[in-house]
Amino acid sequence: MGADFVQFSLTPILIGTFAAIACALPGNFLILRRQALIGDAISHVVLPGIVAAFLITGTLAAIPMLLGAAGAAVVAVILIEAVKRLGGIEPGAAMGVVFTTLFAGGVLLLEQSDASSVHLDVEHALMGNLESLIWFKATGWESLLDPVALATLPHELPRMAVVCVLVIILMLVFWRWLKISTFDEGFAQALGIPVAALGIGLVITAAIAAVAAFDAVGSIIVIAMFICPPAAARLMTNQLEVQVWWSVFFAVLSAVMGYVFAGYGPLWFGSQNAVSAAGMIATVSGIVLGLACLYGPHRSRVGVGREDKAT
Amino acid sequence: MSPFFDALLLNAGYNAALVAVGAGLLGFAAGSSGTFLFLRKRALLSDATAHATLPGVGIAFIIMVSLGYDGRSLIGLLIGSAVTAWIGLLMIEWIARRTRLAEDAAIGAVLGSFFGLGIVLLTIIQTMSAGRQAGLEGFLLGSAAGMLYQDAVVIAIGGSLAVFATWLLRRPMTLVAFDAEFAAAMGYNVRRIDLLMMGLVVAVTVIGLKLVGLILIVAMLIIPPVTARFWTDRSDRIIWIAGVFGGLSGYVGAAFSASAPAMPTGPLIVLTAAAIFLVSLVFAPARGVAAVVVRHHRFQRRVHRRQGLLSLSRAEPIREKFTLRLLLRNGLIRPDGVPTDTGRAQAAKVARDERRWDIAREVHQDAGLTGRYDGLTPIEEVFTPDEIRDFDRRLGPPVAVRGFA
């Protein structure tokens, strides 16, 4: 827990934790609204969004990338809705059509442009690169108070922290509306809550979280962060407030344990090389969910009797 | 354009022809077997299946290398990927059946965590034997360029088997897709049929891994069935239409990619399928957007024509602009709004049929016949001439109607 830890591990752990929390919070509502796979669709279309932003601006700066990815997420949601309405197609299939097509378009654009020769490549987009976000100038814990060293923090850290705080604020502000409209949409409408706008707002919030997390942990891992911690939390309690706290706890647990296993786990087995931290975080979150499925106190459906459990 | 046609006619060299034929076969198998997944409203199961193949590829590679074999043996990698994909599917099934979580949450959870595990394994492999690792990343997005003859044979045999199994299982799978409870009442084992359906999907996914990669194989399983749905309402036809669309997009997409440098095969196949989807969405005769718009306008014209004629028969003034334009265009009124002779005749007929319907509803109280009264169905379509004569007798002789005297 000395200087090496601050230099190499502190920032990745913090970024992973912020990313996990920012994704898990909207994930709670997506799961309760049976929209879990919106997260899946969003994280796939982030790639074409980023490629398009790169082709238009020609830079890899953060703001155009974020705008491009968020734009692609919104376009995808609109297209899914259009295919659903115009074609009379069920939501799952409409999602499958839209996000695979956009993803294919993104890969094609990437291969056709010079982007693949620069920092942007498909594997990076899929897997993320959490380990590389190290704090070069850090010399120990005291660097946290040293403005010169703080200035060299990887810029992903403040960005992810800002997004995480933003998501938390949005959740707090719209908490009552979200809660009512998630559980009883008709009642919410009767109260005059703009249900449709709220639904779109939730998806956009999820998209912002996904886009910010994407850079650090990769697009596919984002899906695990959207779904696994809230799903596990769902099996722990019947109260929304408690569920959200559990999901934050599981998200932090997955991020920290995942990073530690990835960075230090191989050393325990005598290997010198660390494994993908983002992949390990997703794996740990899956294991957490698996344990919750086996032992969570509220794992079964309401009304499932003992006979059903016996079969 | 000429290199594209060369590739389309299999003249662009041995390898390009191999890829095109392989992609066509794969597309046909994926389209037809994906149909049941789509009809069962579980299309995104294929997404989870595809992502869950990655850890299997990694594990198979590690096992084969540690046993001293060449880790790149395609058969071995495919068997490994099939095993983990199957485990992933069983986990989804188990979570959805035994816990309160919905299937979509289970799909997303398995997809994310299996893919994460796969990436962990890939990074282990990268450090394990750097030289021989060679192209496991190819399974992410496919690598058609390096396709060998035996890969094509694997696709051809596997694809044919998948199509054959689809043909064998089409009846029970259709039944389960449309009405699982009825199928259970008929004595089918729904769970086993669902598992068979998933098994088919796993098979197609695994076969397609090498060619289009695990992310884009999902598109080949979903897009052709959705496209085919626009063209037919019959479950026995949709399977083969989806197969043809899938095969076509595979073949044409592969030809496109062979005709130009740096054009990846997988994305082009998917984009070809998406183009066919888009054309179908707009122009398909039964359910396409254009057909729906045309049908809506035709309906609108019928309603306005009838209302206009009824107003004419009662000598009521018409103010609605669209109705006026319509009646004018059909020569039923003059530009100053006075009905022409044809207009009078038609209006009289509409008014008479309306009276006939009144009588008909007094005579036939059952909803089966008179329930079809919507103001637009001609009475001749519902009742026989004898019956209509009977209504006319009850109506009595024609009387002068106000405005027509």
Interface residues (C-beta under 8 A of the other chain):
Chain A: I31 R34 Q35 A36 L37 G39 D40 H44 V83 L86 G87 G88 I89 E90 G92 A93 A94 M95 G96 V97 T100 T101 F103 A104 G105 V107 L108 E111 Q112 V122 E123 L126 M127 G218 I220 I221 V222 I223 A224 M225 F226 I227 C228 A231 R234 L235 A262 P266 S271 Q272 N273 A274 V275 S276 A278 G279 M280 I281 A282 T283 S285 G286 I287 L289 G290 C293 G296 H298 R299 S300 R301 V302
Chain B: F38 K41 R42 A43 L44 S46 D47 H51 M91 W94 I95 R98 T99 R100 L101 A102 D104 A105 A106 I107 G108 A109 V110 L111 G112 S113 F114 F115 G116 L117 G118 I119 V120 L122 T123 I124 T127 E137 L140 L141 I215 L216 V218 A219 I222 I223 P225 V226 R229 F230 A262 M263 P264 G266 P267 L268 V270 L271 A274 F277 L281 R287 V289
